[in-house]
């Protein structure tokens, strides 16, 4: 017997309700929360960029996700290859790693694509990193091209860092991005829509700043760790006294 079920998005809650024929208040959504204080935007961006070989005037697109097929890195890489022919000084930071015993491991394919298309100077592989707030601080645009998500912490962290965000219009991601307000949602199979979204941000610094500020507001209002903890405390108290 379960007294309550929590999910991280309303979409997941609805799917569980339909599958298990649940009714009433036993299932509720509590969104993931992060420590916003880690993303205070006060990092020395020039020093961090220099430490990984990025020029101060480069525009940087970033993605934080382990190398797994479900993360759909290849769509971003194919679009990035095209964008390199249109923009000078463009960089792509890929934060994450693959695991040899994971059947979903896509790292070999990703590195091979970068090597075969002569993009080694423009694509930076950081591997596993703990300094995510510092790396986000040197990005100009954050992108997440997954085929599916729960409620992606990496995307929420990018918003907390004040970044405009571009993501695929799939479960989890569409619960975080408000298209046209703090970023863009695109189809996970659409080369054209992804490159159009990235070009819009690359061409318009004012849009990047506005969307980034809106991201920070959304993260603060909806995804703070304090808000998440309060919701769980409310749930525990309700269950205890009932």
N, C-alpha and C positions, 0 to 999 in steps of 0.2 A: 504494500500500500504506500502510495506517495502522497505527501501532503501538499507538495508544490513542485512545479517544474519551471526552471528559468531558461530563457534563450537570449541570445545577444541581438536578435533582430525580430521585428514583427513578422517578417516573411517566414522565418524559421518556425516561429510560434504557430503560425497558421498552418504550415505544412505538418507539424506534429499533431495539431488538433484534428486535421483531416485524416491523417493516417491512423490515429488511435481513438478517434471519435470522442475526443475530450470536450467537455463543456465547462463553463463557469470560470471562476477566478483562480483555478489551480495552476494555470500556466500564465507566466508573465514575462515581459521583456525587460531585461536589465542590460543596458549597453556597456561594452567594455570601457574602462576608464584608464587614463594614464596620468603620470605625475607631470603636470604642466610646468612645474618649476625647473625641470631639466631642459626646457626649450625656451630660455629667456632671451634669445637672440643677441646675446652680448659677447659672442665668440670673436676671436681675432681671425676673421675670414681670410685675410691676405696670408697669414702664417700657415693656416690649414691648407689653403690651396697650394702654396709653395711646397709644402711637405709631401704632396702627392703629385707634383709636377703639372699643376694647372695654372695657366697665365691669369693675371688679375682681370683682364678684359674678356676672358672666355665666357660664353654662355653655357651653363651646365645643366643637363637633364640627368635626373637620377632615378634609380629604382632600387629598393631594398627588398630582396626576396631571395630565398635559397633557390638554387638551380634545379627546379623540378618542372616537368612538362606542363603541369597545370598552371604554372605562372606565366606561360606563353611569352617568354622573353623574345622568341624569334620574331614576333610581330613588331616589337619595338626596334629590334636590330635592323630589320628590313627597312622600316621607315627611317631610322637614323641614317642608314647608308644613303638613302635618297636625299635627306636633308643636308648631308655633308657636301653634296654637289651644289647646294643653294646658299649655304651659310659658311663663312670662314670662322675658324676658332671655336667651333662647336665641340663640346665634350660630353661623353656619356659615362656616368659612374654606375657600376653594377656592384652592389654590396650584397654579399652572400656566398654560398658555396654549395657544391653538390656532394652527395655521399655515395660511395662506391657500392654499398649494399642496397641502395634504393633503386627499385625498378623504374622509378619516375625521374631518375637523375638525368639532367639535360646539359650538364656542364661541358662535356666533350663536344657536343654539337654546337653549343654557343661559342666556345673558344675557337672551334674550327671555322665557324662562319666569320668571326672577326679576323682570323688569320688569313683566310682565303680571299677576303675582300679588302685587304690592306688597310684595316681600320685600327691597327694596334696603337697608333699614336693618339687616336681619338677616343678609344674605349678603355676605361680604367677598371680593372678587376681588383677590388680591395680584399676579397676573401671575407672570412668571418671578422667582424669588428664589434667592439663594445662601445665605441665612441660615436654612436648614431647621432646624437644631437649636434656634435661638431661637424659631421659629414653633411647632415641636412642643412646646416648653416651656410655651406658653400654652394648649395644647389640653387638654381633659378626656377626650375620646374620639376615637379615630381610626377612620375608616371607608374601606374600599376596595371598590367595588361592581362590579368589572370582570367582563366576560363570560369572560375568559381572561387568564392571566398566565404568565410563565416562573417566576421566583422574585423577587417584587417587593421591590426595595430600599427603596422608600418605606415599606412595611409593616414591614420589619425595623428601619428607622431609628425608626419610631414606637415599636416595642417597646423599643429601646435607650433611648429617651427616657422609658420607664416609663409608657406609655399602655395602657389597655385597648383592644382592637382588635376591630372588627366587619368581617367580609368575606364575600364570596360564596363558596359552596362549589364552587370551580372549581380546575382544575389550577394549581399554584403557590401560591395563597392557602391551600389546605387543607394545604399542606406547612409552613406557618408558624404558623397559628392552631390552638391546641388548645381546641376549643369547651368552654366551661364552666370553663376553667382560666385563660386569659389573654384570653378574649373569646368571641365567638360567630361561628359560620358560618351563613349563611342562603342560601336559593335566590336566584339572580340575577334572577328574575322575581317574587319574592314581596314585595309591599308589606307585607303583614301580618307576615311573619316579620322583616323588617328593622325595622319600627316597634316590634315587641315586644322585639327585642334592644336597640334604643336606649333604649326606655322602661325596661327593666330596669336599665340602667346610669344613666340619668338619675335614677331614683327611689332609687338606693342608692349613696351616696358610698363606703361601706365596700367594696362590690363593686368600684367603680372603682379604689380604692386597692389592693385585693388583686390584682385582675387586672393592674393596672399593674406591681406588683412582680413578679408571675409573668412578665410580658412581658420585663422587664429580665433576669431570670434566664435565660430561654430564649434571648434574644439573646446573652447573655454565653457561654452554654454551647455554642451551636450555630452562631452567625453572626458570630463575631469575625473580623477581618481576619487576625489571627495564625493562627487555626485554618485558614482558607482557604489561606493561603500555605504552611503546613506540609504540607497535603495535596498541593499542587502540587509542592513540593520532594520529597516522598516518591515521587510519580509519576515525576518526572524522574530521580531516582536509580535507581529500579527499571528504567526503560527504558535508562538509560545502562549499568548493570552487567549487564543481561541481553542 
